[in-house]
């Protein structure tokens, strides 16, 4: 019988995709979520939300009791926590492919991502924090412009402002304002280990949930070296590891611009299965190497 795999957040797009892939490969899946879900896993367990102090012990208890050999976290809010638990989890004979806590913190925070990548020469949208005078933001970015939570996922809280009245009515804290880039949007899925990209695939987002912004409802596989190269560079600067997901758009002058990084498996990974194929290959190699120690 194949080894068990623990996947969190199986009610979300990334978790659903991961469950579908690994069960399709014959792996028994232990799935978790904060609420009951319709997704079929071999074993399902409800866990506290990641912001609950009980979350950490709940995950460690599940690994200790059910003995999965691989852990795939798919919930953004969990990533820094489990990245810090990596050595404890490995001590329970459970492998995990995830970036360092510092890299995950940068990827999770859209303001930190923009600042870090701009300093490295990676094209990013012109970005302002919420303390910047509104007149300066409007003068610099023009309309339309975007407001986004610094920490968010799935397009939650993203607003496209088309008029000054709408823009000046925005009073949320912990948000950023960004240049709106109207070009085609791409989703790049990568698997990376030890600073080396082992697999990368570009997907074009052909239908977005909110028309010109939001999650992708439909994607198609494409060959696009520019978006893959940009994603590889960004991942390299952060020395990332594991399955990764990058959102990129093109400016009118043809420049690819990095919008966001997800330091986890992407929700569209079933259209880029070679990324998870590479994960399995690396996992099996680690298991063989550990067996020889």
N, C-alpha and C positions, 0 to 999 in steps of 0.2 A: 504493500500500500504506500502511496506517496505521502510525503511529509505534509503536515497541516500548515496553513497560512492564516495569519491574523490580519484582517483588513478593517480599519475603522471608517466610520461615516458612510456606511453602505447605502444609506438613503439618498445620498447626493450623487451628482453626475460622475465624479471621479471614483467614488466607492463602488457604484453600480458597475462601472466599466471594468474595474479591477476584479470584482467578483465574477462577472461574466467571463472574462479572459481566463482566470485561474481555474474556475470550475470546468470550463471548456477544455482545459489541459489535464483534467482529472485530479486536481489537487483539492482535498477537503478544505473548506473555508470556514473559519470562525469569524463571523461578522459582528460588528458593534455599531450602535448608533445611540443617540440620546432619546430616541422615541421609537415606537414600533414602526416597522417598515414592511413593504410588500416584497422587497428583494429577497430572493431565496438564497440562504446560506446553509451550510450543513449544520452549523450551530449558530444561534443568534443570542446576543447578550446586550441588554441596555446598560449604558455607562453614564456617569455624570458628565455634564458639559465641561469642556476643557478649563473654563475659568473657575470651576469648583475645586477647592483644595483636595477633595476626595478622588479626583480624576487620576492622579499619578498612581496612587496605591491600587486603584481599580484595575489599571492596565497591567501593573506588575503582578497582581493576583491572578488575572486571567492568564498571563503567560506562564506563571508558576503552576497553575492547575491544569491547563489544557495543553501545554508544551508545544506550541507552534514552533516551527523551525524558521519561519520568516515572518516579519512584521512589516506591513505596508500601511502607514498612516496617510489618510487622504484629506483630513480636515485642517484647514489653515491654522485655526486657533490652537491646535494640538502640537504643531510642528516644533516650536521652540522647546516646549516641555519634553517631548520625546527625544529630541536631539540631545538634550542634557542628560537623558536617561540611557543614552546609547551603550555605555560600558556596562551598566547594570543589566540591561536587556541582553547584551551579548553574554554576560555571565550566567544567564539562564538558558544558554545554548539556543538563543533565538537571534538570527541575523537580521540586520536592518541596513538599508542603503539610504543615508540621509546626510545633508550638508551639516557643517558645524553650526552651533547655536548662533554665532555672530553672523554667518552668512544668511541663515534663515531669518534673523531679525531684520536684516537689510531688505531681503526679498519681500518679507511680509508688509513692510512699511513703504508706501508709495513715495513719500517725501524722501526717505532715506535712499530708496532706489534711485530716484532722479538725481539726487546730489552726488551719490557715489559714482554712478555711471557717467554723469557729466564730467566729473573730475578725471575719469579714465579715458575720456574722449569718445564715449559711446553716445550716439545721437539719441536724445530724449526730448519729450515735449517741454517747451518753456513752462516752468512750474513756479508757483508762489504758495507760501503757506498762508494760513487764515489771518495772520497778524499784519499782512501787507496792506497798505491803504488801498481801498477799493478803486479809487480813481486811477492809481498807478496800474493796477491789474487790468482794468478795462482799456486804458490807453495802450498798454503793451500787447495784450492778447487780442483785442478786438472781439467781435462777435461772429459766430457763436463761440462760447468757451465752456469748458467742463468744470464741474465741482465734483470731487470724489472724497470719500472718507480715506484718511491716511491708512487705515487698516480695514480692509473689507474684501469680499469675494463675491463671485457670481453676479457682478454688476449691481449689487445692493447699494443704494444710496447715491448712485451716479446720476447727475443731472446735467443736461445740456441746456445752457441758457442762451436764448436767442434775442432777448431784448434787455436794455439797461434796467427796466423796472423789475424784471425777473431776477437779474443778477444782484441788484441792490437789496432784494428781499431775503437773500441768503444770510442766515445768522448762525449756522452750525459751527461748533468748534471742532478741532481735530480733523479738519478737511484740508484739501489742497485745491488750488485752481490751476488748470492746465490749458495750454493751447489745444484746440480741437484740430485734429488731423483727419481730413475727410477721405483720404485714400483707402484702397482696399486693405482689409485686415487679415493677418495671417496668424496661425497658431502653430508654433514650432515645438514638437515633442522631442526630448533628448534623454538618453541614458548616459550617465557619466560616472566613471570610477577612477579614483586616484588621479584626478586632474586630466583624464583622457576621455574624450567623447567616443563612445563605442557604437552609438546609433543616433541618428537624427532624421526627422521627417517633417516636412512642411505641409500644412493644411491651409487651404484658403477658406475663410468664413464666408459662405455664400448667402446665408440668411441670419440676421441678428434679431434677438428677442424684441428689442425696442426700436427696430427699424435701422438706425444708423449707429446705435450703441447697444451694449448689453451682451449677454452670453450668446454663443453661436447655437442656432437651432439646426443648421445644416452646414456641413463642411465637405470639401473634396480634396483629395490628395493632389499635390502639385509638385513640380520640380522648380525650386527657387533658391538658388545658391546664396543670394544676397541675404535673405532672412535667416537662413541656416548659419551662415558665417557670422552674422551679427549676434545670434543667440549663443554660438560657441564662444565668441569673444567675451560676452557678458558673463557666461558661466565660468569661464577661465579666470576672469578677474576676481570672482568670488570663491574660486577653488571649490566649486560645488560638487556634490555627489548624489547619485541616485536618479530616479525618474524626475524630469523637470518639464516645465511648461512655460512658454514665452509668448506674449502677445506683441505683435509688430504691425505698424502701418507705414505707408509710404507718403512722404510729402509730395507736393506737386512737382518738385524738381527731381523726383526719383530717389530721394534719400530714404532708406529704411530707418524707422525710428522705434526704439524700444519703449513700449507702453508699460508692461508689467511683467513680473516674474512670479511664478508659482513654484515653490521649492518642494514639489510633490508631483505625483502622477496627475496628468491632465484629464479633464472630463471627456475629451475626444480621442483618448488613446486607442480605442478600438479601431480607429482609422489609421493608426500608426503602431500596429502590433509588434513591429520589429523592435520597438523600444522595450517592451516587456519581454520579448524573446531574449534580448541582450541581458536584461536583469536576471532571468533564469540561468543563463550561461554563467554569469559572474557569481551568482549564488551557488551553483553546483561546484564551481571551481573553488570557492572559499570552503565549502564543506569538505571537499577532498583534501585541500591543504590542511584544514584543521584536524582531519582524521589522521594525518601523517605526523602530527606533532606529538 
